[in-house]
Amino acid sequence: MRTAPVVIGFVILAVLTALVVWDVPLLYDLDARISSAAARYAEEHPGWVDVMRVVTHLGDPQVVIGAGAVLALTLLVCRRPRAALSVIAVILVLGLIRYGMAALVGRERPEEQLDEVSGYAFPSGHTTTATAAALILLYLTLPVVRGVIKALMVAVALVWAGVVGVSRVALVVHWPSDVVGGFALTCVVVPPLLVWIHRLSLPPWTPPLMRGRDSRPSHSRPPLKNPVPPDRSFTDTPPLSGR
């Protein structure tokens, strides 16, 4: 695992958290200017707001968690318990950390909201879940794809996470620093968690519906009562002569 993104994300997250908790005017003024500009642009372009609402709902935690549950179940059926555990762990651990941070920081959202929201602002939940989903997608697919497809997968995943983050600012439901904090939090939590799960020693696992006699190891199966003698017509040893 490359530690540079994790370290950079940690530094950004720590600095932003300190600035938000201490209510530093410099950060507040920058956030307020960008949010006011987003609100004016949305007022002048109603179609833009409709597009951003569609994009932002693709990053809803309910959507990402539901898709993650289906993916984890599919991976279990395909006998990939480590990958399934990775999906479940990222969703649970990152969600708990994000909700804990939001409750501790207690930052209020902008007033000119263009979509229905609830809860505290920092860090952005939609940005966190969308970025986590993008990283999980890359973690599962990059080892099996090559060339142009690999580059395309990286581009699609990163653009999708970025667009979801932009939509939260465009709809004035988050301050820009909330979105940056969501990106940073995901970069700090997800890669080390995936590496830790990758190094875990997991026992072999078979789905319950597929467990039967055929799934038992060969040494535990009872021997055949009347084994069929091997066919020696295709062996390299010639038959013994009568001499």
Beta strands, then each sheet from edge to edge (+ up, - down):
end
